[in-house]
Amino acid sequence: MAFSDRELLARIIKCEAGGEGENGMKAVATTIMNRVRVPYGEYHRVGQGDVRRILYQKGQFDCMRSILGGSPNPQNIWTNPPEQIHYDIADWALAGNRLYPIGYSLWYFNPYAACPYIFPYNGVGSFQVKVLQHCFYNPTELYANT
């Protein structure tokens, strides 16, 4: 049985930011929904406003892969069912809400160090804010050509 958009979003919120508290989870949910709603660039072209296409886009979310680096990935959306807080945040994000400091960020990652100013490294994102362990990045002008 295929998961609903709500279920998929709740699962990825838990997998990607389950240990980051409510604001960390809302920040990740905001970024994912920014990708769904961006009106230009790669995510607009590939995602076409569909959360499923964004989540399943190849190479975007480690939690969407059962195999990582040739080995089983124990931290994925299939082995970590969501709890009520994850559904609540998914509903919040699907309703159009966004966490203010995240802005229009399209990327996040946990560098386990200081946040680099540019990410991804092709220069299409610039540092916006750090929320707990994750750094968030807004698109630069270069993103429009992706």
ABEGO torsion letter per residue (X at the ends): XBBBAAAAAAAAAAAAAAAAEAAAAAAAAAAAAAAAABABEAAAAAAGGBAAAAAABBGABAAABABBGGBBBABBAAABBBBAAAAAAAAAAAAGBBBAAAEABABBBBAGBBBBABOBAAGABBBABBBEABBBBBBBAAAAAX
